[in-house]
């Protein structure tokens, strides 16, 4: 059975399920022992982490510790890990040799943001997926976030032929807030300061009222290529093969 055939089957049977039932099926049945959650421990991370913990606290959680995060994010990651009782959180760091060869000064984000994202996010994630034998990755992406994500499906394939499970794809911001409140989950401390989507510190800015919540991500790249970067490269679709390693 090919991956695309499997995608068709999974989408047909489960694509219309709400978040928690979809997660239960994927974690306990379809990809048991072969599924993980990518979490930024950012502004919207708590809800999905809470749902996954409700199903199985031993589900691998992959946190890309780029070495460029806000201190508040690292503290938040520790807080949520303890509060939710997560038992299998992996702090994925850049390869030390690659880091030394490619970005010894730590300033690559200023001139080659795509290559910086490959070094600090894409390569570590790919490596972990291989080492952990993961065939499906859960993400917190949602359609309302950006124009580019407006057609996001609940189940997809990525550019590495790994399944992507997006349980909150169809959720609104309002519904998300209601569920976070109902579960009593703590908010990332930077949200109150206008950071509605939180990535690496040098590439993240507060969002102005009325802007997309991801408008503060990579805002500096407008001055590099006359176009704002919108993705780090870990969420490319099956038809979006791009080599950011060079």
LINBELHU-V786899 format. One record per backbone hydrogen bond with DSSP energy under -1.0 kcal/mol. CO is the residue of the C=O (numbers start at 1). NH is the residue of the N-H. Records with the same first field share a line. If there is no record, write none. Layout:
# LINBELHU-V786899
CO: NH, NH
This chain:
# LINBELHU-V786899
2: 6
3: 7
4: 8
5: 9
6: 10
7: 11
8: 12
9: 13
10: 14
11: 15
14: 17
18: 22
19: 23
20: 24
21: 25
22: 26
23: 27
24: 28
25: 29, 30
26: 31
31: 34
34: 135, 136
36: 138
37: 62
42: 45
45: 49
46: 50
47: 51
48: 52
49: 53
50: 54
51: 55
52: 56
56: 59
57: 87
60: 37
61: 90
62: 39
63: 65, 92
64: 66
68: 201
70: 74
71: 75
72: 76
73: 77
74: 78
75: 79
76: 80
77: 81
78: 82
79: 83
80: 84
81: 86
88: 61
90: 63, 92
92: 65
95: 99
96: 100
97: 101
98: 102
99: 103
107: 110
108: 111, 112
112: 116
113: 117
114: 118
115: 119
116: 120
117: 121, 122
118: 123
121: 125
122: 126
123: 127
124: 128
125: 129
126: 130
127: 131
128: 132
129: 134
135: 163
136: 36
137: 165
138: 38
142: 145
147: 150
149: 152
154: 166
156: 164
157: 238
158: 161
162: 158
163: 137
164: 156
165: 139
166: 169
168: 171
169: 143
172: 176
173: 177
174: 178
175: 179
176: 180
177: 181
178: 182
179: 183
180: 185
188: 191
190: 193, 195
191: 194
194: 196, 207
201: 204
203: 218
208: 211
212: 215
214: 217
216: 205
218: 221
219: 222
220: 223
221: 224, 225
222: 226
236: 159
237: 240
